[in-house]
Amino acid sequence: MAQIDQTHDPKLESWVQSANGHQDFPIQNLPLGVFSPRAGGKRGGVAIGDQVLDLGAALAAGLFAGEAARPAEAASGSALNAFLALGAGPRRALRLRLSELLAKGSPDRDKVETCPHAAEACTLHLPAHIGDYTDFYVGIHHATNVGKQFRPDNPLLSNYKHVPIGYHGRASSINVTGTPVRRPKGQTKPPDAESPGFGPSRRLDYELELGVWFGSGNAQGEPISIGEAADHVGGFCLLDDWSARDIQAWEYQPLGPFLSKNFASTISAWIVTPEALAPFRIPQPQRPESDPAPLPYLTDAGDQSEGALDLELEVLLLTPAMKAKRMAPHRLALSHARHMYWTVAQMIAHRTSNGCNLQPGDLLGTGTISGPDQESCGSILEMTLGGKDPVVLASGEERRFLEDGDEIILKARGTRQGYASIGFGECRAPILPAA
């Protein structure tokens, strides 16, 4: 696991004034991404306050040398796959140098000041080429809530507490935050219909998830052990895995999600590194005594002691009527990453246990992370009990599922006494009518 060092000092401030006290991107965060300024092409950058540091410009200014030079160059291009492949050591070296360059009193400030761009003038892009995407189902409250709607007496299937359940998603339809999502069409069959029909989904839903970026991969046929899994994590993001619940209900048996899930997923633009999240590592919540113990290949004492994340997760909704009235987004849910039944390391160990290979830039989704009550549901399917009990918004509107023009916004925040709070930036997308 990443260790706490001088880059996490809560007293550390930046000469970029907007970074000091910034809700997402203080100097203690330093997430990486890909952006393009108003004039120029795609390039690697670092979020610092309301600015984006241009890594290519900083390289040209001679600001990186020694151990930091190689990762700085790898992170300066139009995709971060080469940077992710380098692993933890080079990533730490770059973080340390970035902290030195951006800290108040930096002797290199005069050179660095020419490198940032105003974030509002930049376009954000997917930070890496995503070769493969795997979505898990580790939010036990979500699994229970959804299961109750179909199997009231037996909501969790017998394998859930033995194996991290997952499926392969569609990498080509993952979009960066801000990209509109078009309502999908598909086959649906209402319970009272004799045969299915085809048309726009009427039960469109969001899913509150964390995304995990893979760093260094593994060779085909060589599993990653549970004790080594954390070393293969390149960073984290927010993930909204959009779902068409009516299409899903008709198509998912016997092979699982297909067109109901692969039309779009949205991720936040910045890769928050494991080093930035070091202060927010917590023990994995202890399982009830009646639950089965994980099999040996999924068991590691270190992972259980610090493999969970102390992250608050939030879902907001902004409707067209609210925008017209200039109202603030309505909070739908406030959940927490500690509600994951399996750790990220357990997901990776299981994902590769059969010898399946991972590559730098592959993405893993945790599955919907819901809490134990209605106020912490990570999907509207749960919140409305399958559309039976509508959500009443601050505007007076009601929602059973999402409507055209609605915009979903996901946020995440790590807060711990004695450390600077950090965030992930927004993961948001408006919904367009079906084509």
Secondary structure by P-SEA (a helix, b strand, c coil): cccccccccccccccccccccccccccccbbbbbbccccccbbbbbbcccbbbcaaaaaaaccccccaaaaaaaacccccccccccccaaaaaaaaaaaaaacccccccccccccccccccccccccccccbbbbbccaaaaaaaaaaaccccccccccccccbbbbbbbccccccccccccbbbbbbbcccccccccccccccbbbbbbbbbbccccccccccccccccccccbbbbbbbccaaaaaaacccccccccccccbbbbccccccccccccccccccccccccccccccccccccccccccbbbbbbbbbcaaaaaacccccccbbbbcccccccaaaaaaaaacccccccccbbbbccbbbccccccccccccccccccbbbbcccccccccccccbbbbbbbbbbbccbbbbbcccbbbbbbccc
